[in-house]
Amino acid sequence: MRIVEVEVVPLTGATVDGGWPQGHEPQENLHTLVQIRTDSGIYGWGGCFTSGTLVEGAVALLWPLLKGQSGVEPERVSETLRQASFWQGRGGAVEHAISGLDIALWDIMGKACGQPVSRLLGGNYRDRIKPYGSILFDEPEALSKTLESVVARGFKAIKMGWRPFGRRNRKFDELLVRTARETVGDGVDLMVDAGGSEQFWPHGTNWARETAKMLADYNITWFEEPLPPDDIEGYIELTRVSPVPIAGCEVLTRRQSFLPWIERRAVDILQPDCTKNGGLSESRRLAWMCFDHNIGLVPHGWNTAMGLAADLQFSAAIPQARYVEHLTPCAYIDDLTTEPFTIDAEGNLKIPTSPGLGVDIDLGKLKRYAGKRTVFR
């Protein structure tokens, strides 16, 4: 079974604001799907958390290495792409593209074997998992209304992130967190994401330590990205003293970049994003590194239906999984698949058990959001 075609599909028209100071408009392209086809007719879908322009350029670089490769050897093929593009890649947009290709190859592998990807990743530790609705912070009244709408969708865990938290003063930050806890009550898990990967993040370890103390008073499940993503020494010190677990590393690519954070226990919870960090192959390796170092792992997933599908399969196959991130509302998740993701009465998502990633893209729905497609063959 050989790879004969890759299609790059930028998504546009329903992009959710990611919280950056300049905001994001619906027509911006932050997410891209890739489809790999084989000479047997079996195809696989993957997703990249980066723009179609960057994915197109990276796939153009990688296609001579990918064309004709086996469609049922995802780890070897993706590692070959990584090694062979070392001098032009070593992370960044090339690794983002490899991530989507790797996910698509696992989808093909599962379909060819007639098995869910989770089983091929090593086996199922669970058949369902709690999603947390991922939203941005807002002014208190608007935040309360948003939280009520997320709870109404069935979520029993919610993460609030980025502006205006951490952008004004401590008193306002506490008002936001208190508003959230009073709105949802004690029966909903709450997480806080400071968004320290925003450009020119102004806060250091002292701010993060004192903020963590405040969050502990409201039973916050974890404190995410409280510092800039390169401040490993700050994270080490903060993780040592924080009364709430510290989470981070969503921006890293390649397993080697994560190693110092794991070995030095810089975070309590590692958050690799399989649509950026090298795909399911790299994420699986990271999960077992974390397990051996007694560090938690929750996949980052501010992305699409294929990213969520990959996270579900991944989370089924690792022993320490507790949550998956579920951007909500998001048309690229809610309005792209042939069958919708459905939260049950206990606030869990059932992990698909059909072959591959267990979900498929509805091509008619995809037309609404597809930008200019590029096909490599």
C-alpha angles and dihedrals in degrees: 000000000000133000111248105163145022123193122197115207118186114205119225141156099054105046112153118229107259097203102255116146093254092048125218128264122218092248094057116108112227099143133053134189123212127198123198120199127197133205089253092062094250112131136188135204128218137169136223126201094221139074125290091240092060093043091049091052093047094048089049087057094045101039097086087055094044102043112102094009121136114279092210103055103075100162095047094044096047092045090050090053090049095049095042094050094044097122094048098034126023090153132325123079094346090056090046089057092046087053093059092044091050092051090050091050091053088050089054092046092053093048092048091051095040090236137114113256091242091066092049090050088061110287143300121292091173141008097213138025139191115259119207117217107236117214141154124254116252140173109309098258094045091044091054092052092048092050091051090052092050092051089048088058089061102261117146094183127049134183120204119198151179127350133062092013111095092009101093120022142313094261091057092046090055091047089057094049093044090049090052095049093046091048099051100027127216095302095074123073112233128201128185124214113192092191096229091170089073111116115273094006104197103205134089139190096291092056091046093049094051092044090051089055090054092048091053089061088062097046095247111184096218142347110230130203097348091160137038111285095246096052097099093156091054091049092050092054093043094048089051094056106025117114090210126053116268119225132190152112098108092136097055123107130199122028092256090065091057096049098085090049091053098041093046094042091235092161137026092217124034116210111197116177109218091202089062112020100064103291132262092324093061093038092055091053091049092049093059092044088055093046091052090050094044093243122142123240129204117169116238111232118173089147148075143316091274091051091051091046090052091048091052093052091044093048091051090057102049123074099220099051116131108158145011123212115243116188107216134230096012126149091203087065103027099041109035109068132078089234122033126236107251128199113216128222091271092055095255135129117225111232110235115248101190117108119292119000088340097236134080134204117248102228093204091055091043090062089068092061106026118113124195107327125215123202125200117197 
